[in-house]
């Protein structure tokens, strides 16, 4: 040990021996022969391999003992051997010719560094014992038993050989249940289109071995199809895009598998190549006397929203909030790549009544937003954003495999001076003491208490700080 430390090129080896609890054995009487990998040899291991070994001391000890021979075997004796048994019980192959000496695939680059209890020969690669060899990603996934659909898809897309290659690769592997949760017909359509299927599957693969400890340090990661996925790590767990990471660090000979509970859809895939799923969006007016203008329903990706609290309303949102006309907002949103479908109801929505709007969604377009004017106000509107089934976030109540619900709040668009009592509307300026604001537009979007005293909606009978509408989204398949 002291001889290796003095040589200065075995820092990683010595750290590994310490982690594996082998220091005392290497300081023992011996004699021992150590084929010692350099620091560069350890650095050349696939990304994450060393960290994984350091976290698994039994596996680490097995690897290190595969570098040690009982007895002192000098270089002159090494070249006479074809094989030699290592201390872990496995055998290495020795090749000596005009090009030099190899132990397995590692070159012997220096020999006969004598120590008090043996000898060190320096090698330029880490030896992996045959008992340490793992199945490749495909066989590892097959053995796990929960990736039948993924493997069938990889076969259909012609990606099996790539997943069996040298790698290393990191695969975020959707379970069979994740594929089963896709809209009806989606998987069959993909299996019939190998090019689209390959693009989606490669959106689950990262070049290099990225262990869980490294995943949580990332904000984004580039996938093999060239697109980027978003990583979110917090107290609730880890997500890649909208899929939860439910198991990690399933090691394979050519990489690592992390298990996810959703199928990732590449952002460049607009979903138009996939069969769209129809949804019934039902909006129920919960107020006692407030009429809603014909509501708008928008299917969109999670990258956008109709508005942001504390920010000015867009011109088309202002038009809807002031005039009740949602068509300019629909015309503005419809051409956007982040929007899949936009529909506007034909009639106003009276108190206590419901209106149904049919929309179509597919691919990454997972959110449905609704909005409409509170007609009796001068610039207030209701709005809600809901994630379409069959995936749900905490703010959405699950009501079965094909239905989700959310409440809509009232918002003040901040575009005209308040003519309503606004003492509970947050954000300056908004008058005081319940008096109307005579000073002009507030300028920003805030949660609104609406108008009190109109249509029986005085504060004593209805609290506008609560929801004003119920939105239900149902899959129609």
C-alpha positions as a printed NumPy array, in Angstrom:
array([[  0.   ,   0.   ,   0.   ],
       [  2.747,   2.447,   0.916],
       [  4.621,   1.639,  -2.292],
       [  1.512,   2.372,  -4.374],
       [  0.888,   5.59 ,  -2.46 ],
       [  4.475,   6.707,  -3.044],
       [  4.177,   6.048,  -6.775],
       [  1.515,   8.766,  -6.952],
       [ -0.546,   7.327,  -9.819],
       [ -2.847,   5.048,  -7.843],
       [ -4.98 ,   7.492,  -5.851],
       [ -8.258,   6.028,  -7.109],
       [ -7.104,   2.454,  -6.512],
       [ -6.166,   3.263,  -2.924],
       [ -9.462,   5.084,  -2.321],
       [-11.325,   2.078,  -3.709],
       [ -9.348,  -0.32 ,  -1.51 ],
       [-10.228,   1.815,   1.506],
       [-13.923,   1.829,   0.558],
       [-13.907,  -1.957,   0.047],
       [-12.181,  -2.624,   3.372],
       [ -9.142,  -4.246,   1.733],
       [ -6.371,  -2.016,   3.079],
       [ -5.407,  -4.37 ,   5.909],
       [ -5.279,  -7.32 ,   3.504],
       [ -2.964,  -5.407,   1.163],
       [ -0.75 ,  -4.469,   4.125],
       [ -0.57 ,  -8.091,   5.31 ],
       [  2.419, -10.421,   5.189],
       [  1.672, -11.612,   1.68 ],
       [  3.349, -12.114,  -0.582],
       [  0.891, -10.723,  -3.126],
       [  1.079,  -9.642,  -6.752],
       [ -1.102,  -6.661,  -7.668],
       [ -1.947,  -5.689, -11.237],
       [ -2.608,  -2.059, -10.41 ],
       [ -4.785,   0.136, -12.686],
       [ -3.658,   3.748, -12.911],
       [ -5.862,   6.726, -12.114],
       [ -6.322,   7.199, -15.873],
       [ -7.536,   3.601, -16.131],
       [-10.269,   4.258, -13.574],
       [-11.12 ,   7.563, -15.267],
       [-11.664,   5.675, -18.543],
       [-14.485,   3.59 , -17.055],
       [-17.98 ,   4.44 , -18.361],
       [-19.523,   7.441, -16.649],
       [-20.996,   6.492, -13.298],
       [-19.345,   3.057, -13.069],
       [-16.875,   4.016, -10.362],
       [-19.556,   5.768,  -8.312],
       [-21.765,   2.693,  -8.598],
       [-18.925,   0.439,  -7.428],
       [-18.041,   2.718,  -4.529],
       [-21.681,   2.507,  -3.468],
       [-21.619,  -1.319,  -3.616],
       [-18.675,  -2.468,  -1.51 ],
       [-19.213,  -6.183,  -2.199],
       [-19.05 ,  -5.629,  -5.95 ],
       [-16.1  ,  -3.279,  -5.485],
       [-14.169,  -5.841,  -3.424],
       [-14.836,  -8.486,  -6.077],
       [-13.415,  -6.209,  -8.783],
       [-10.338,  -5.236,  -6.755],
       [ -9.52 ,  -8.824,  -5.762],
       [ -9.645,  -9.672,  -9.471],
       [ -6.417,  -7.633,  -9.696],
       [ -4.521,  -9.582,  -7.017],
       [ -2.617, -12.905,  -7.197],
       [ -1.497, -14.89 ,  -4.183],
       [  2.301, -15.071,  -4.17 ],
       [  4.981, -12.929,  -5.757],
       [  4.897, -13.318,  -9.538],
       [  7.625, -11.246, -11.173],
       [  7.488, -10.095, -14.795],
       [  9.793, -12.885, -15.94 ],
       [  7.279, -15.387, -14.6  ],
       [  4.181, -13.548, -15.827],
       [  5.202, -13.914, -19.48 ],
       [  5.429, -17.69 , -19.092],
       [  1.798, -17.983, -18.022],
       [ -1.33 , -18.341, -20.128],
       [ -3.747, -17.872, -17.249],
       [ -3.569, -17.093, -13.563],
       [ -6.121, -17.395, -10.786],
       [ -6.924, -14.163,  -8.948],
       [ -7.883, -13.801,  -5.293],
       [-11.587, -13.491,  -6.095],
       [-11.486, -17.005,  -7.567],
       [-11.772, -16.   , -11.229],
       [ -9.098, -16.476, -13.887],
       [ -7.406, -13.925, -16.148],
       [ -5.748, -14.543, -19.5  ],
       [ -2.152, -13.476, -20.099],
       [ -0.886, -12.723, -23.591],
       [  2.797, -12.006, -24.28 ],
       [  4.09 , -11.179, -27.767],
       [  6.196,  -8.637, -29.634],
       [  3.592,  -5.959, -28.917],
       [  3.952,  -6.399, -25.166],
       [  2.079,  -8.131, -22.377],
       [ -1.635,  -8.064, -21.74 ],
       [ -3.736,  -9.288, -18.87 ],
       [ -7.173,  -9.787, -20.396],
       [ -7.516,  -6.583, -22.476],
       [ -5.313,  -4.383, -20.272],
       [ -1.745,  -3.571, -21.272],
       [  0.984,  -4.105, -18.694],
       [  2.837,  -0.768, -18.839],
       [  5.306,  -1.149, -15.94 ],
       [  6.541,  -4.152, -13.98 ],
       [  8.35 ,  -5.357, -10.893],
       [  7.667,  -2.469,  -8.533],
       [  8.806,  -4.293,  -5.425],
       [  7.192,  -3.903,  -2.02 ],
       [  7.925,  -5.481,   1.349],
       [  5.028,  -7.89 ,   0.917],
       [  4.949,  -8.47 ,  -2.833],
       [  5.169,  -6.819,  -6.229],
       [  3.133,  -4.368,  -8.323],
       [  2.663,  -4.484, -12.091],
       [  0.987,  -1.425, -13.605],
       [ -1.869,  -1.854, -16.11 ],
       [ -3.748,   0.709, -18.2  ],
       [ -7.295,  -0.588, -17.701],
       [ -9.534,  -1.848, -14.93 ],
       [-10.181,  -5.591, -15.07 ],
       [-13.829,  -6.625, -14.791],
       [-14.289, -10.167, -13.465],
       [-16.544, -12.511, -15.432],
       [-18.692, -12.927, -12.317],
       [-19.205,  -9.147, -12.42 ],
       [-20.386,  -9.076, -16.017],
       [-24.035,  -8.073, -16.323],
       [-26.644,  -8.541, -18.982],
       [-27.006,  -5.768, -21.529],
       [-29.881,  -3.295, -21.364],
       [-32.221,  -5.472, -23.418],
       [-31.668,  -8.631, -21.377],
       [-31.75 ,  -6.696, -18.102],
       [-35.108,  -5.175, -19.06 ],
       [-36.415,  -8.571, -20.136],
       [-35.362, -10.123, -16.829],
       [-37.132,  -7.369, -14.888],
       [-40.424,  -8.515, -16.421],
       [-42.231,  -5.153, -16.549],
       [-41.008,  -3.901, -19.923],
       [-42.642,  -6.287, -22.392],
       [-44.246,  -3.483, -24.405],
       [-41.045,  -1.427, -24.449],
       [-39.053,  -4.372, -25.794],
       [-41.719,  -5.145, -28.399],
       [-41.614,  -1.509, -29.477],
       [-37.803,  -1.548, -29.656],
       [-38.   ,  -4.641, -31.855],
       [-40.579,  -3.007, -34.139],
       [-38.464,   0.159, -34.402],
       [-35.27 ,  -1.771, -35.18 ],
       [-33.485,  -0.515, -32.062],
       [-32.639,  -3.783, -30.298],
       [-29.097,  -3.973, -31.686],
       [-28.445,  -0.376, -30.636],
       [-29.622,  -1.157, -27.099],
       [-27.315,  -4.181, -27.04 ],
       [-24.33 ,  -2.127, -28.244],
       [-21.277,  -1.103, -26.26 ],
       [-22.887,   2.053, -24.933],
       [-22.892,   3.211, -22.295],
       [-26.514,   4.32 , -22.461],
       [-29.069,   5.521, -19.935],
       [-32.64 ,   4.406, -20.595],
       [-35.668,   5.979, -18.939],
       [-37.864,   2.914, -19.356],
       [-41.676,   3.21 , -19.311],
       [-43.421,   0.273, -17.682],
       [-46.076,  -1.806, -19.385],
       [-48.676,   0.157, -17.398],
       [-47.252,   3.406, -18.791],
       [-47.799,   2.21 , -22.355],
       [-51.257,   0.913, -21.442],
       [-52.197,   4.417, -20.234],
       [-51.659,   5.917, -23.699],
       [-54.862,   6.978, -25.483],
       [-56.629,   4.12 , -27.227],
       [-55.048,   3.314, -30.583],
       [-51.837,   5.26 , -29.989],
       [-49.558,   2.27 , -29.473],
       [-50.971,   0.406, -32.476],
       [-50.46 ,   3.488, -34.641],
       [-46.855,   3.802, -33.486],
       [-46.1  ,   0.122, -34.031],
       [-47.326,   0.604, -37.604],
       [-44.98 ,   3.589, -38.101],
       [-41.419,   2.464, -37.2  ],
       [-39.902,   5.888, -37.921],
       [-42.217,   7.741, -35.537],
       [-41.842,   4.919, -33.014],
       [-38.033,   5.098, -33.153],
       [-38.142,   8.865, -32.578],
       [-40.258,   8.392, -29.46 ],
       [-38.159,   5.506, -28.106],
       [-34.896,   7.398, -28.639],
       [-36.472,  10.236, -26.642],
       [-36.105,   7.873, -23.671],
       [-32.361,   7.253, -24.121],
       [-29.342,   9.333, -23.073],
       [-25.806,   8.794, -24.31 ],
       [-23.56 ,   7.851, -21.387],
       [-24.295,   6.281, -18.032],
       [-26.164,   8.804, -15.882],
       [-26.843,   7.41 , -12.423],
       [-29.632,   8.673, -10.179],
       [-27.23 ,  10.809,  -8.145],
       [-26.357,  12.699, -11.328],
       [-29.905,  12.842, -12.71 ],
       [-31.142,  14.921,  -9.764],
       [-28.443,  17.522, -10.399],
       [-29.699,  18.185, -13.937],
       [-32.34 ,  20.619, -15.148],
       [-32.431,  19.269, -18.687],
       [-30.88 ,  16.377, -20.567],
       [-30.432,  15.789, -24.286],
       [-31.927,  12.55 , -25.539],
       [-30.644,  10.435, -28.429],
       [-33.309,  11.734, -30.812],
       [-31.802,  15.221, -30.396],
       [-34.591,  16.689, -28.267],
       [-34.316,  17.834, -24.671],
       [-36.205,  16.538, -21.64 ],
       [-36.757,  18.456, -18.409],
       [-35.699,  17.034, -15.043],
       [-37.52 ,  18.14 , -11.889],
       [-36.329,  16.992,  -8.459],
       [-38.051,  18.043,  -5.247],
       [-39.468,  16.613,  -2.039],
       [-42.177,  14.831,  -4.029],
       [-39.635,  12.872,  -6.07 ],
       [-38.031,  13.111,  -9.494],
       [-39.773,  13.717, -12.802],
       [-38.576,  13.647, -16.373],
       [-41.017,  15.883, -18.209],
       [-44.328,  14.754, -16.686],
       [-43.311,  11.155, -15.913],
       [-42.365,  10.1  , -12.397],
       [-39.097,   8.237, -11.913],
       [-40.206,   5.259,  -9.824],
       [-37.012,   3.147,  -9.702],
       [-33.373,   3.931, -10.431],
       [-29.898,   2.557, -11.075],
       [-30.766,  -0.822, -12.587],
       [-27.272,  -1.513, -13.879],
       [-26.551,  -3.318, -17.14 ],
       [-23.305,  -4.204, -18.862],
       [-23.737,  -1.306, -21.273],
       [-25.491,   1.278, -19.148],
       [-28.245,   1.861, -16.641],
       [-32.052,   1.798, -16.561],
       [-34.31 ,   4.177, -14.641],
       [-37.996,   3.225, -14.527],
       [-40.699,   5.822, -15.303],
       [-44.49 ,   5.697, -15.111],
       [-45.267,   7.574, -18.326],
       [-44.301,   7.508, -21.992],
       [-42.314,  10.581, -23.044],
       [-43.454,  12.351, -26.214],
       [-40.764,  14.381, -28.039],
       [-41.47 ,  18.121, -28.159],
       [-40.864,  18.217, -31.91 ],
       [-43.65 ,  15.697, -32.369],
       [-46.779,  17.861, -32.621],
       [-48.985,  14.881, -31.995],
       [-50.671,  15.241, -35.382],
       [-49.154,  11.941, -36.481],
       [-50.806,  10.23 , -33.53 ],
       [-54.515,   9.498, -33.396],
       [-56.092,  12.372, -31.48 ],
       [-58.248,  11.607, -28.463],
       [-61.527,  13.463, -28.07 ],
       [-62.442,  15.032, -24.756],
       [-65.715,  16.412, -23.467],
       [-65.084,  19.629, -21.516],
       [-68.08 ,  20.526, -19.36 ],
       [-68.166,  23.937, -17.658],
       [-70.76 ,  24.483, -14.926],
       [-71.565,  28.007, -13.729],
       [-71.611,  27.834,  -9.914],
       [-72.743,  31.422,  -9.339],
       [-76.242,  32.526,  -8.418],
       [-76.556,  35.488, -10.732],
       [-73.483,  35.929, -12.921],
       [-73.704,  35.137, -16.635],
       [-70.535,  33.91 , -18.363],
       [-69.69 ,  34.852, -21.933],
       [-69.319,  31.909, -24.385],
       [-66.297,  30.087, -22.906],
       [-63.114,  29.147, -24.74 ],
       [-61.343,  25.772, -24.351],
       [-57.678,  25.444, -25.368],
       [-55.598,  22.239, -25.629],
       [-51.933,  23.097, -25.18 ],
       [-48.509,  21.966, -24.009],
       [-47.338,  22.816, -20.515],
       [-44.949,  25.474, -21.873],
       [-47.686,  28.119, -22.069],
       [-50.662,  29.395, -20.08 ],
       [-53.416,  31.862, -20.878],
       [-52.086,  34.385, -18.368],
       [-49.697,  34.854, -15.456],
       [-50.701,  36.355, -12.147],
       [-49.107,  39.725, -11.537],
       [-48.452,  40.281, -15.249],
       [-50.407,  42.414, -17.737],
       [-53.128,  40.644, -19.686],
       [-52.53 ,  40.093, -23.386],
       [-54.549,  42.172, -25.814],
       [-56.777,  39.277, -26.814],
       [-57.325,  38.192, -23.199],
       [-58.249,  41.797, -22.432],
       [-60.79 ,  41.733, -25.267],
       [-62.397,  38.624, -23.799],
       [-62.393,  40.021, -20.241],
       [-63.85 ,  43.379, -21.297],
       [-66.179,  42.453, -24.166],
       [-66.857,  38.733, -23.69 ],
       [-65.524,  37.962, -27.175],
       [-63.115,  34.997, -26.998],
       [-62.678,  34.629, -30.759],
       [-59.652,  36.99 , -31.055],
       [-57.941,  34.967, -28.309],
       [-58.766,  31.755, -30.187],
       [-57.425,  33.202, -33.444],
       [-54.185,  34.2  , -31.711],
       [-53.647,  30.806, -30.07 ],
       [-54.676,  28.45 , -32.878],
       [-51.528,  28.848, -35.078],
       [-49.075,  28.306, -32.196],
       [-46.995,  25.116, -32.2  ],
       [-47.695,  24.787, -28.48 ],
       [-51.461,  24.633, -29.096],
       [-53.257,  21.581, -30.505],
       [-56.921,  22.61 , -30.529],
       [-59.03 ,  25.688, -29.7  ],
       [-62.82 ,  25.783, -29.5  ],
       [-65.26 ,  28.525, -28.451],
       [-68.793,  27.786, -27.253],
       [-71.604,  29.343, -29.246],
       [-73.773,  30.605, -26.378],
       [-73.392,  32.416, -23.038],
       [-73.533,  30.335, -19.86 ],
       [-76.262,  31.359, -17.368],
       [-75.978,  30.776, -13.592],
       [-76.442,  27.168, -12.547],
       [-76.209,  25.913, -16.142],
       [-73.553,  23.877, -17.964],
       [-72.039,  23.991, -21.429],
       [-70.117,  21.212, -23.169],
       [-67.211,  21.809, -25.574],
       [-65.566,  18.985, -27.536],
       [-61.804,  19.223, -28.052],
       [-59.109,  16.902, -29.396],
       [-55.722,  16.274, -27.779],
       [-52.697,  14.121, -28.58 ],
       [-49.014,  13.681, -27.875],
       [-47.444,  16.218, -25.551],
       [-50.523,  18.472, -25.492],
       [-51.565,  17.466, -22.009],
       [-53.337,  20.572, -20.686],
       [-56.793,  22.   , -21.287],
       [-57.477,  25.591, -20.239],
       [-60.895,  27.227, -20.169],
       [-61.917,  30.864, -19.702],
       [-64.813,  33.259, -20.151],
       [-65.933,  36.747, -19.129],
       [-68.022,  37.466, -16.05 ],
       [-70.499,  39.505, -18.07 ],
       [-71.673,  41.819, -15.279],
       [-68.125,  42.999, -14.625],
       [-66.048,  45.349, -16.697],
       [-62.831,  43.288, -16.858],
       [-63.178,  40.079, -14.84 ],
       [-63.03 ,  36.531, -16.168],
       [-63.014,  32.959, -14.918],
       [-60.281,  30.484, -15.836],
       [-58.923,  27.044, -14.981],
       [-56.143,  24.809, -16.269],
       [-56.549,  21.05 , -16.014],
       [-54.341,  18.145, -17.036],
       [-56.188,  15.815, -19.345],
       [-56.798,  12.225, -18.222],
       [-55.352,   9.699, -17.634],
       [-52.561,  11.563, -15.811],
       [-53.32 ,  13.801, -12.869],
       [-51.528,  16.418, -10.817],
       [-52.195,  17.208,  -7.177],
       [-54.5  ,  20.117,  -7.95 ],
       [-56.803,  17.907, -10.022],
       [-59.191,  15.475,  -8.403],
       [-59.145,  12.047, -10.002],
       [-62.639,  10.817, -10.723],
       [-61.96 ,   7.617, -12.639],
       [-59.653,   6.572, -15.424],
       [-61.242,   8.854, -18.016],
       [-62.318,  11.945, -16.069],
       [-60.71 ,  14.823, -14.204],
       [-62.174,  17.887, -12.501],
       [-60.949,  21.3  , -11.378],
       [-62.527,  24.478, -10.026],
       [-62.228,  27.783, -11.864],
       [-61.535,  31.003,  -9.99 ],
       [-62.452,  34.551, -10.951],
       [-59.656,  36.883, -12.056],
       [-59.443,  40.621, -12.577],
       [-57.75 ,  41.395, -15.9  ],
       [-56.617,  44.757, -14.526],
       [-57.398,  46.542, -17.776],
       [-60.128,  48.962, -16.674],
       [-60.87 ,  50.96 , -13.551],
       [-62.82 ,  48.887, -11.07 ],
       [-66.49 ,  49.71 , -10.904],
       [-66.999,  46.947,  -8.373],
       [-66.241,  46.769,  -4.676],
       [-62.644,  45.559,  -4.674],
       [-61.352,  45.709,  -1.134],
       [-60.413,  42.029,  -1.278],
       [-58.705,  42.127,  -4.679],
       [-54.959,  41.785,  -4.007],
       [-52.446,  43.95 ,  -5.793],
       [-52.157,  47.741,  -5.923],
       [-53.916,  49.96 ,  -6.592],
       [-57.449,  48.855,  -5.849],
       [-59.116,  51.54 ,  -3.769],
       [-59.718,  51.037,  -0.074],
       [-62.487,  50.316,   2.354],
       [-64.56 ,  48.522,  -0.243],
       [-64.965,  51.623,  -2.41 ],
       [-64.695,  51.413,  -6.202],
       [-61.328,  52.426,  -7.603],
       [-61.735,  55.737,  -9.466],
       [-58.125,  56.001, -10.514],
       [-57.921,  53.951, -13.682],
       [-56.84 ,  50.436, -14.603],
       [-54.939,  48.304, -12.108],
       [-52.748,  47.034, -14.928],
       [-52.185,  43.453, -13.763],
       [-54.024,  40.135, -13.555],
       [-54.995,  39.107, -10.025],
       [-57.439,  36.759,  -8.361],
       [-60.722,  38.652,  -8.228],
       [-63.682,  38.663,  -5.886],
       [-65.836,  39.81 ,  -8.786],
       [-68.76 ,  42.182,  -8.309],
       [-70.73 ,  42.165,  -5.086],
       [-74.34 ,  43.211,  -5.092],
       [-75.128,  42.199,  -8.682],
       [-77.53 ,  39.356,  -9.338],
       [-77.775,  38.526,  -5.667],
       [-74.015,  38.073,  -5.389],
       [-73.527,  40.279,  -2.358],
       [-70.858,  39.273,   0.088],
       [-73.392,  38.055,   2.618],
       [-74.764,  35.404,   0.273],
       [-71.776,  34.484,  -1.862],
       [-68.04 ,  34.631,  -1.234],
       [-66.257,  35.389,  -4.501],
       [-62.996,  34.194,  -3.074],
       [-64.266,  30.683,  -3.738],
       [-64.615,  28.977,  -7.139],
       [-67.104,  30.309,  -9.665],
       [-67.172,  27.332, -12.045],
       [-66.566,  23.585, -12.118],
       [-64.668,  22.168, -15.096],
       [-64.915,  18.46 , -15.906],
       [-62.777,  16.836, -18.609],
       [-63.775,  13.373, -19.823],
       [-62.153,  11.155, -22.398],
       [-64.711,  10.072, -24.963],
       [-63.064,   6.789, -26.002]])
